[in-house]
Amino acid sequence: MQRPLPLDRTSGRIEISGNHQERNMSSTAEKIADNLSGYVRNNPAGKELIETYPDWARLAQNEMDRRAAKLLEVFGAEELQAIASGRASLPYIVINLPDEQRCL
């Protein structure tokens, strides 16, 4: 299990360290805090849900799965079967796209 992003609960600010990865994580935590701040401001009753919901990590994983599954809607049955059986790997195909077909 990953450690939660560093948030100073007394000030509501994110801890910033010299480590590049932690700075990136802090940036992520700041974005999350900004979104939650707006959500709670516009939906005060939602604050209790945020504080008490027991499994945000699982729910976030479910959302990531839903978004990934949405991508699969563009493929036909033959392509889906190839992906499902392991004969086609989306990461491998994307990594090996010609440069002009990839965002660099």
N, C-alpha and C positions, 0 to 999 in steps of 0.2 A: 504494500500500500504506500502511495506517495505521501510525502509530508505536505500538510496544507501550506498555502502561500503565506508568507510572513506579513501579518497585518497587526499593527499596534492597536489594540482595542480601546485604549484610553484616548488616543488622538484620532483614531480612524484612518491613520496614515499607514502606508506600506513601508516596511523596512527596506532600505536600499543598501546593498553591500557592494564591494569592489568586484565580486565575481560576476562575469558576463552572463552566465546562465541564471544566476539569481536576479540580476537586473532585468533580464527578459521575463522571468517569472513575476517579478515585482510589477512590471508593466502590465502583464496579464492580470494580476491581482488588482491593479488600479482600474483597469477597464471593467472588471467584474464589480468592484466597489462602486464605480460611477453608475453602472447600470442598476445595481441594487438600490443605490441612493435615490435614483429617479423613480424606480418602481415603488419603493416604500413611501416616498413623498406623495405619489399619485394614488397609492393604494395602501393606506395605513394598516388596514386589517391584514394585508398580506405579510406584514412583518412577522407575525406570530408563526405563520406557515413556514417562512424561510428559516426561522430560528428552531423550529421543532421538527421539521420533516427529517426523517431518519436516514435517508439514503440518496442524497443528491448525486453521488458518484455513479450509482447504478442508473439513475434517471438520465444523467448526462451521456453515459455510454449508450443507453437506448436511443437517445436523440442522434448520436453519431451513427449508430446502425441504421436508423430511419433515413438519414441523409444519404448514406452510402447506398442503401437499397433504392432510393429514388433514382440514382444514376443508372441502375440496372434496367430501369424501365425503357431505356432507349434501345436495348438489345432484343433481337428476336430469339425464338426458341432454340435455334441451333447454337447461337453464341452463348446463351445462358447455360446450355448443357455443357459446352466446352469449358466455361468458367467453373461451373459446379463440379465437374469431374477432375479439374486440375489441369486439363489439356491447354487451357489458356490462363495466363496470369496477368491481370490488369497492371499491377506494378511493373512487371517485366516489360510489358508492351509499351507502357508510358516511358519508362527509362530508356528504351531503345528507339523511340521515335526520332526521325531526322530532326536536326536542330530547327529547321524552319517550321516544324509542326509543334514545337514545344515553347513554352514561355521560359525564357532563360533568366 
